[in-house]
Amino acid sequence: MVALRIAEVRQKTDDELASMLEERARERLNLRFRQATGELENTARAREARREIARIKTVLNERAKGS
């Protein structure tokens, strides 16, 4: 999976972002379980998922404030 760029996130609608946020949160939880059991090979993906969640939340908060 390719990392999301902030420009790509800004082009999405609020509904799309909410859906993406839910998807990334589920993925992050799954990655955390896999890491705890030793099944996770690509540990960098957990960090990448966390950062994607932050990007999405940042854009949603900016829109909520009207910036």
VMD Tcl script that draws the C-alpha trace (Angstrom):
set ca {
  {0.00 0.00 0.00}
  {1.31 3.41 -0.97}
  {1.46 6.14 1.66}
  {-1.13 8.88 1.42}
  {0.08 12.32 0.51}
  {-1.53 15.31 2.18}
  {-2.59 16.67 -1.23}
  {-4.48 13.42 -1.91}
  {-6.18 13.62 1.47}
  {-7.30 17.22 0.90}
  {-9.00 16.22 -2.38}
  {-11.31 13.74 -0.64}
  {-14.77 14.57 0.68}
  {-15.57 14.43 4.39}
  {-17.47 11.17 3.93}
  {-14.54 9.60 2.09}
  {-12.17 10.76 4.82}
  {-14.38 9.32 7.56}
  {-14.44 6.02 5.72}
  {-10.66 6.07 5.24}
  {-10.15 6.92 8.91}
  {-12.24 3.96 10.01}
  {-10.39 1.68 7.60}
  {-6.95 2.86 8.78}
  {-7.94 2.51 12.44}
  {-9.02 -1.10 11.82}
  {-5.78 -1.74 9.93}
  {-3.70 -0.24 12.74}
  {-5.42 -2.43 15.32}
  {-4.78 -5.48 13.18}
  {-1.13 -4.49 12.77}
  {-0.75 -4.05 16.53}
  {-2.10 -7.56 17.15}
  {0.14 -9.04 14.48}
  {3.16 -7.26 15.94}
  {2.36 -8.50 19.44}
  {2.17 -12.10 18.21}
  {5.34 -11.77 16.15}
  {3.61 -12.21 12.79}
  {4.29 -8.70 11.49}
  {7.14 -8.62 8.98}
  {6.88 -5.01 7.83}
  {7.03 -3.06 11.08}
  {7.26 0.24 9.20}
  {3.65 -0.21 8.03}
  {2.39 0.32 11.60}
  {4.13 3.69 11.74}
  {2.88 4.59 8.28}
  {-0.72 3.75 9.23}
  {-0.45 5.91 12.35}
  {0.79 8.85 10.29}
  {-1.98 8.41 7.71}
  {-4.53 8.54 10.53}
  {-2.93 11.78 11.73}
  {-3.07 13.29 8.23}
  {-6.75 12.45 7.85}
  {-7.61 13.82 11.30}
  {-5.67 17.01 10.58}
  {-7.63 17.71 7.40}
  {-10.95 16.93 9.09}
  {-10.10 19.29 11.97}
  {-9.03 22.04 9.57}
  {-12.33 21.75 7.73}
  {-14.30 21.77 10.99}
  {-12.60 25.01 12.00}
  {-13.20 26.53 8.59}
  {-9.55 27.01 7.66}
}
mol new
graphics top color blue
foreach p $ca { graphics top sphere $p radius 0.5 }
foreach p [lrange $ca 0 end-1] q [lrange $ca 1 end] { graphics top cylinder $p $q radius 0.2 }
display resetview
